[in-house]
């Protein structure tokens, strides 16, 4: 289990809203590239799961994030 998957599991356990069992491949790809410092642009439809990327990214950096 990598760092992103571990954080996702921690968030799933601590939150009351429903999250899928695992991240989509595009969510993982965005988080991996962002962690590397790569500039990224993800354009996805409403309800596709963008918010979890916004939520997990600051946790990967160990910084505060605002949505």
C-alpha positions as semicolon CSV with decimal commas, in nm:
position;residue;x (nm);y (nm);z (nm)
1;X;0,000;0,000;0,000
2;X;0,149;0,333;-0,101
3;X;0,124;0,664;0,084
4;X;-0,173;0,787;-0,121
5;X;-0,374;0,469;-0,064
6;X;-0,293;0,480;0,309
7;X;-0,415;0,841;0,338
8;X;-0,728;0,757;0,140
9;X;-0,806;0,469;0,378
10;X;-0,755;0,698;0,680
11;X;-0,990;0,958;0,532
12;X;-1,251;0,690;0,454
13;X;-1,245;0,570;0,815
14;X;-1,268;0,918;0,965
15;X;-1,537;1,070;0,740
16;X;-1,911;1,019;0,751
17;X;-1,973;1,073;0,379
18;X;-1,961;0,782;0,136
19;X;-1,640;0,723;-0,053
20;X;-1,566;0,444;-0,301
21;X;-1,357;0,147;-0,191
22;X;-1,060;0,273;-0,388
23;X;-0,944;0,570;-0,590
24;X;-1,004;0,584;-0,965
25;X;-0,691;0,545;-1,176
26;X;-0,710;0,909;-1,288
27;X;-0,735;1,028;-0,925
28;X;-0,424;0,828;-0,836
29;X;-0,242;0,956;-1,145
30;X;-0,321;1,319;-1,059
31;X;-0,210;1,276;-0,697
32;X;0,115;1,102;-0,797
33;X;0,202;1,376;-1,046
34;X;0,107;1,655;-0,806
35;X;0,322;1,492;-0,537
36;X;0,616;1,502;-0,782
37;X;0,557;1,875;-0,828
38;X;0,421;1,843;-1,180
39;X;0,168;2,105;-1,288
40;X;-0,158;1,926;-1,366
41;X;-0,499;2,008;-1,501
42;X;-0,787;1,768;-1,450
43;X;-1,119;1,847;-1,614
44;X;-1,390;1,602;-1,517
45;X;-1,769;1,616;-1,495
46;X;-1,963;1,699;-1,182
47;X;-1,985;1,403;-0,948
48;X;-1,677;1,227;-1,086
49;X;-1,471;1,251;-0,766
50;X;-1,256;1,561;-0,802
51;X;-1,307;1,670;-0,441
52;X;-1,115;1,377;-0,294
53;X;-0,811;1,491;-0,496
54;X;-0,846;1,840;-0,344
55;X;-0,885;1,682;-0,001
56;X;-0,592;1,438;-0,017
57;X;-0,332;1,658;-0,186
58;X;-0,267;1,890;0,114
59;X;-0,243;1,582;0,337
60;X;0,031;1,445;0,112
61;X;0,222;1,769;0,155
62;X;0,147;1,777;0,529
63;X;-0,001;2,125;0,486
64;X;-0,339;2,285;0,543
65;X;-0,573;2,297;0,247
66;X;-0,890;2,495;0,191
67;X;-1,175;2,390;-0,033
